[in-house]
Amino acid sequence: MSLRQMEYLVEVVEQESFTRAAEALHVTQSALSHQIKALERTVGGPLLERMTRGVRLTVMGRAYFPHAQLAVRSARQARRAALAAGGAESGELHIATVHSQAVGVLPEVCARWATARPGVRLVLHEYATTEELDEQMARGVADLALGPRPKDWPGPVTVVGQERMVLVVPHGDPLAARESVRLAELADRPWVRCSLEPVVGSASDGQEQGRGGAQRSGRRWLDRECERVGFTPRTAVRTQHSSTAVRMAAAGVGVLLTAAHELRGLDCAAVPTDPPWHREITVFSRVEPTGAAAEFTELLRTAGSVEPSLDALT
């Protein structure tokens, strides 16, 4: 069993084709098939089922594949880390994040990176939910992840900044002219809910939110805080993506709680909560960042320490 054989298996599964995998790996299809069969002999059974159109993993293959995928990704990360530590001026840095961070935080940071390190190409892996982000990082998809603090993460976690949470309404809404709004005033309003809403503590947690203790195992912040002031938020629509939720709120479907940076360039009003609430932004990885990964983390820390003006966002 060799790393090369694992790499061949991963490529076949991801390409869903021996032909496309062979092209991507720059080997003949016969050589690829030979290595896969050798791997199957070593493992002790078939890993792939050859079908009329494409391939799929067998039961044994489904058990084996995540470990092979992690080994291949770890080997690639090890090579990138070694090159970065050695001062290499070229290569790739893989960043995993949720969509809201990709469109809100990263554009400015990536532009600064392109100027400072033009030879190191950035590869972004975007996910719809924080749960998916954590799962894929555990599988070694990227060198660094950017997002809310992960729960029970075994590797390094670095706080690089905070994102201000605001209420989103159309410009014509009576709340749009307010400097801040208390949740108790919104008991009769419908809400736009999103899978990426901030989550804090547990149902019995009495700690105040927003001071760096957010955990995804607990309750959604909006549910907990509305309950504290005596009502349950009425959901008008629930979305998977934060960008969809913002547009729903801007159209007047309901009030939305979201990060201020997601409103850049959109035609809507952002109103802070009273009291104000912030959620920390973290960078986390499987191993301690070095070289280019450490530089990118520091660049994120510098950018995250500057809170955007609400007037400049909409």
N, C-alpha and C positions, 0 to 999 in steps of 0.2 A: 504494500500500500504506500503510495507516494503522494506528495503534495500536488504533483502534476496531474495525477489521475483524479484527485479530488477537484482540481481546477477544471478538468475536462468535463466531469460530471456536472458541476455547477453551471458551466456554460451551456451544456445541452439542455438542462432543465430551464434555465432562464431564457434561452432562445427558442425552446419548445421544438427543436429541430436539430438533427445531426448535421444536416447540410449547412445551415446557418452558423451553427457552432464551429464547424470546421473552418468556415470562411473567417469567422471572428478570431479564431486561434491561429490562423495561417498554417494549418496542417491538412493533410489529406483526410477524406472521410474514412478511408480504410484504417489509417493510423489511429484516428479518434476511436473508432469502434473497437479496435484491438485493445486500446488502453482501458476502455470502459469494461470490456469483458474480463480483462486481467484484474481489475478492481473488484468485479463481481465474484470472481473465483476466490480472491483473498477474503472478501466479506463473508462468503459462504452462501450466496443466493442472488437472484436477480434484483437489481435496483431500479431498472427501467423497463417499462412495457412498451415495445415498439408497436405503434398503431398505424393504420392506413394513412392518417394525417397527423403527424407529430408523434410525441412521446409523452408518457406520464409516469410518475413514480409509482412503484409497487408499495405494498405495505412495508416491506423491509426498507425500501428506498425512502419513504416518508420519515422513517425513524432515523435513517443515516444522514439524510440531506442537511438538516440544520447544523449538524456538527461539521460536515464537510464545508459548508458555506462559511461558517465562522472561522475555520482553519484557513481557508483561502483569503478571506478578508483580513484576518489578523496578519497573515504573511505580507499582504500588500501594504497594510498600515505600518508594519515593522520596517519595510523598505523605505517608505516615505519618511518615517521618523528618523531613520539613519541618515538619509540624504539631507534632511533638514538640519539635523544636529551637526552634520559635516559642513554646513555652510553652503549647500547647493543653491544656486540661483534659479533653478528651473524645477519643474515637477508639478504635482497636484496636491491640493488640500481639500479634503471632502468635509462638507459641513451639512449636518442634518438639522432640520428645524420644522416647526409648524408653519402653515401658510401665512398666518398673521404676522409672524416675525419676519418671514421672507419678504413680504411686501412693505412692512412698516419700519423695521430696524436695519435690515441688511443692505438695501440699495446704497445708502450713503457710505456705509462701512466698506462695501465691496468696491465702490469708486475710489476710496482712499487707498485701499489695498492695491488696486490696479496701478495706481501711480507709484506707490512705494515698492511693490514687489511685482513688476510686470511679468517676470518669468515664471511665477508660481500661479498656475491656473486654479481657480476655485470651481469646485463641483458641488452643486446644491442638491440635497435630497429633501423634498418637501412632503409633509404628511398632514392629514386632515385633523388628527387628534393628538393630544399629548400622550395618550396610551400607546398609539401606534409609533410615535417618535421614540418612546422609551424602549419598546419592544425591538424596534429595528436597530437602535444603538446597542442593545444587549447582544444582537446578532453581528455586530461589527460593521455596520453599513458605512460608517463615517469616522473621521478622526476626532471631530468635535460635534457636540449638539448644542443648540441654542434654544432655550425655552424656559418655562416655569420650573421651579425646583422639582426634580424627580423624587419619587418615594423610594426609600431603601436602596438608593443607588450605591453599588460597592466601590465605585471609582471616585476620582477627584470631582468636586463640584465647586465652581467659583462664581460668586455673585458679581455680575458685571454692570448692574444698574437696576433701575426701577421703571416700570411703566405706569403712567397715571391712568386710572380707570375713570371713565366719564359716562354720562347719560347722553344718548343720541336721540334727537327729535328733529322734525323738519323746521326750517327757518320760520315758518308761519305759526308754529306752536307757541302758546303763551309761555311755556317754560324757556324758550330760546333766548329771551332777554334777561333771564335770571343769572345772577353771579354764582349761585349754588342752589341745590334742591335737597331737601330732606326726604328720605324714602317714605316717611309717613304721609307725605303729601300725594303719593302716587298710588294709594290704596285702590282707587277706582279706575286706574289706567290699565289697558292691556299691555302685554310685554312681548318683545321678540326675544326668544331664548336660543342659545347656541351651545353646541357641544364643547366649545372651548372656553366657556365661562370659568372664572376663577373658582377654585375649590379650597376650602379652609377646614382645618381641624377635624373634629368628629362631632357627631350630633350632641354630645354632652360637653364639648369643649367650651369653656367659658372665657378663653383668652380673646383679647381684642384682635381683630383681623388686621392684615396689611402691614405688619411690622416685621416681616421676614419669616413667618412661621407657616406659610401655606403648605398644605399637604393634600394630595389628590385622593386620599382614602376617605376624606370626610364629606362634608356637605357643600353644595354650591353656596357661595357667599351670598348671592341674592336671596335664596330661600331662607337662609339663617337670619339675615339682617331684617328682612321683611317680617318674619315671624316675631322678632324682638320688638318691632313697633306695632304688632297687632294685626297683620294681615298676611294672606297667602297670595303671591303674584299670579294673576290670571294670564295664561299663555295664549297669545293670538296665533303665533306660528313658531315652530322650532326648526332650526337649520343645522346642517353639518358644518358649513363653512362660515367663518366670521365675515368674509367679504359679502356674502349673501345677506347675512343678518344686518349689516350696516345699511345696505341698500333698502331692505325692508323697512327699517326704522326711518330712513330718510324719506321714504314714500308715505310715512304716516301710519304704517300697520300697527306699530306699538313702540313703546319705549325700549331702548336697548342699553345694557351696561357692557362697555367694551373698552379696550385700551385706546388712548387718545391717538397714538401713532397710526392706527388703522384708518383714520379719517382724512389722511393727506389728500388734498385735491378734490374731495367729495363735497357736494352741495348739501350740507346739513349743519345743524348746530350741535356743539358739544358743551354740556353743562356739568361742572364738577358736582360730586356728591358732598353733602354736609353731614358728618365730617368727611374730609377728603380720604380717598383710599388709593393705595398703591400696591402693585404686585411686583415682587422681585424677578429679575431676569437673570438666568444662570447659564453658564457654560459647563457642560459635563462631558466626561470622556472615560474610556476604560482604563487608560494609563495617564500618567502625568504629562501634560502637554510640553513639548520641547520644540525648539527651532521655529519653523513657520507656524505651527499650531499655537505655541506660546505667544508669538507676535500677534497673531490674529485675535487671541483672547484679550491681550492688552489693548488692541485697537477697539474691540467691543466695549471694554471697560471705560475707555475714554469717551466713546460715543454715548454709552448708557448713563454717564454721569450728567449729561446735559438734557434737561427736561424740555421738550418742545413747547412753544407757546401755542395755546389753543387758537389764537387769532390766525396763526400761520398755517393751521392745518386745514381749515375749511374755507 
